Amino acid sequence: MSMNKSRSATRIRRHGRVRKKINGTPERPRLCVYRSMEEIYAQVIDDQAGNTLVSASSIDHELRSKAAGKTKTEQARLVGKTVAERAKAKGINQVVFDRGGFQYIGRVKALADAAREGGLEF
C-alpha cells in the first residue's frame, strides 16, 4: 500500500494538530486563514457560539477593485488590513491566530503582519 499522501491531506492533518491547541472565545476569537491557489480568505470566529464575527477575502466586492493588478502577497496584505478594520469596528482587539495548517511564510505571513498593523493583537 502506498504511503504517499496528497498535499491537501497533509495540510488537513497539520490543521487538526493546530486546532487541538487553539480555540476561539468571545473575549479572544480565532483569526482563521485559508489560502487557495488564487485567493485568500480570513475569518474571525467565536468557536464557543459557532459564529463567524468578521470576514474578509480577496473575492469581496469592495476589495476586488482594489486588488486588481496586484500580486497575491499584496492582496493578502489588503485582506489582512480589511479584516483588522472590520474587527476593530466590532470591538475586537485581540485574536488567536490560526494559520490553517499552512506554513507561516508568504501570503499567510503577509496577512498576519497586515492584521497586526491594522491593530489586532496576537
Backbone torsions as a table, in degrees:
resi	resn	phi	psi	omega
1	MET	NA	137.0	-178.1
2	SER	-74.8	138.5	179.5
3	MET	-98.0	3.0	-179.4
4	ASN	-70.8	133.4	178.1
5	LYS	-112.4	152.2	176.1
6	SER	-74.5	160.0	-179.8
7	ARG	-62.8	-37.7	-179.6
8	SER	-68.9	-36.2	179.2
9	ALA	-66.7	-39.6	178.5
10	THR	-69.8	-34.5	176.6
11	ARG	-64.7	-41.5	-180.0
12	ILE	-64.3	-38.1	176.5
13	ARG	-65.1	-42.7	177.3
14	ARG	-62.3	-41.3	-180.0
15	HIS	-62.9	-37.5	177.1
16	GLY	-61.7	-40.3	178.0
17	ARG	-65.9	-38.5	179.0
18	VAL	-67.5	-41.5	-175.8
19	ARG	-70.9	-19.2	174.8
20	LYS	-62.7	-32.1	-173.9
21	LYS	-99.5	-20.5	-174.0
22	ILE	-110.6	132.2	178.2
23	ASN	-144.9	135.0	179.9
24	GLY	-89.0	134.8	177.7
25	THR	-116.2	168.5	176.6
26	PRO	-61.5	-33.5	-179.9
27	GLU	-76.2	-34.5	-176.7
28	ARG	-138.7	82.9	-177.6
29	PRO	-71.7	171.8	-175.5
30	ARG	-97.9	127.1	173.7
31	LEU	-93.0	105.7	-174.8
32	CYS	-101.4	133.9	-178.5
33	VAL	-116.6	135.0	171.2
34	TYR	-127.5	132.3	-177.1
35	ARG	-121.9	117.4	173.4
36	SER	-97.9	-175.5	-178.2
37	MET	-63.8	-36.3	-175.2
38	GLU	-110.3	-31.8	-171.2
39	GLU	-118.5	170.1	174.4
40	ILE	-139.7	140.9	-175.0
41	TYR	-128.9	145.0	176.5
42	ALA	-138.4	136.8	178.0
43	GLN	-134.3	144.7	170.9
44	VAL	-106.1	118.3	-168.5
45	ILE	-122.8	134.7	169.3
46	ASP	-95.8	104.8	-174.8
47	ASP	-71.5	-27.8	-179.5
48	GLN	-67.4	-41.7	178.5
49	ALA	-89.4	-17.5	-178.7
50	GLY	75.5	30.2	-176.6
51	ASN	-113.4	143.8	168.1
52	THR	-89.0	119.4	-176.3
53	LEU	-86.2	-42.1	-176.5
54	VAL	-145.3	145.4	174.5
55	SER	-145.3	157.0	174.6
56	ALA	-154.8	148.5	178.1
57	SER	-154.3	167.7	-179.6
58	SER	-74.9	-3.3	177.1
59	ILE	-105.7	4.6	174.7
60	ASP	-59.2	145.8	-178.5
61	HIS	-62.0	-42.7	-177.9
62	GLU	-73.8	-26.2	178.9
63	LEU	-87.5	-21.5	-176.2
64	ARG	-59.0	-43.4	-178.6
65	SER	-71.4	-35.4	178.8
66	LYS	-70.5	-32.1	-174.8
67	ALA	-85.6	-7.8	-177.3
68	ALA	-62.8	128.6	177.3
69	GLY	82.8	3.8	-180.0
70	LYS	-99.8	159.5	176.8
71	THR	-73.1	167.7	-179.5
72	LYS	-63.5	-35.8	178.9
73	THR	-67.6	-40.8	177.0
74	GLU	-65.6	-37.2	176.5
75	GLN	-64.4	-38.8	178.3
76	ALA	-64.0	-40.3	176.7
77	ARG	-61.3	-42.8	179.6
78	LEU	-62.1	-41.9	178.6
79	VAL	-66.1	-40.8	178.6
80	GLY	-62.2	-44.4	177.9
81	LYS	-63.8	-41.6	-178.6
82	THR	-65.6	-44.4	-179.7
83	VAL	-66.2	-33.8	177.1
84	ALA	-67.1	-42.7	178.3
85	GLU	-62.0	-44.1	-178.8
86	ARG	-67.3	-37.5	178.3
87	ALA	-67.8	-42.6	178.3
88	LYS	-62.1	-37.0	178.3
89	ALA	-64.3	-29.8	178.1
90	LYS	-89.3	0.5	178.4
91	GLY	87.7	18.4	179.6
92	ILE	-98.9	119.1	-179.5
93	ASN	-110.6	-30.7	-177.4
94	GLN	-118.8	137.6	177.3
95	VAL	-136.4	165.4	171.2
96	VAL	-106.4	129.5	-175.2
97	PHE	-88.0	126.7	177.1
98	ASP	-116.7	107.8	-175.8
99	ARG	-79.4	-2.4	172.7
100	GLY	70.4	23.4	-179.5
101	GLY	85.4	-2.6	178.0
102	PHE	-86.7	152.9	175.9
103	GLN	-67.2	147.1	-179.1
104	TYR	-84.3	65.7	176.4
105	ILE	-143.0	165.9	172.1
106	GLY	64.3	-125.9	-174.6
107	ARG	-67.6	-35.6	179.1
108	VAL	-65.3	-43.5	178.9
109	LYS	-67.1	-39.3	178.9
110	ALA	-62.7	-41.8	178.3
111	LEU	-64.2	-44.6	-179.1
112	ALA	-63.8	-43.8	179.9
113	ASP	-64.0	-40.3	178.9
114	ALA	-67.2	-36.1	177.4
115	ALA	-66.3	-37.1	176.2
116	ARG	-66.0	-42.2	177.5
117	GLU	-63.4	-31.6	179.0
118	GLY	-74.7	-8.7	174.9
119	GLY	116.3	-2.0	177.8
120	LEU	-81.9	142.4	178.5
121	GLU	-107.7	126.1	172.6
122	PHE	-159.5	NA	NA
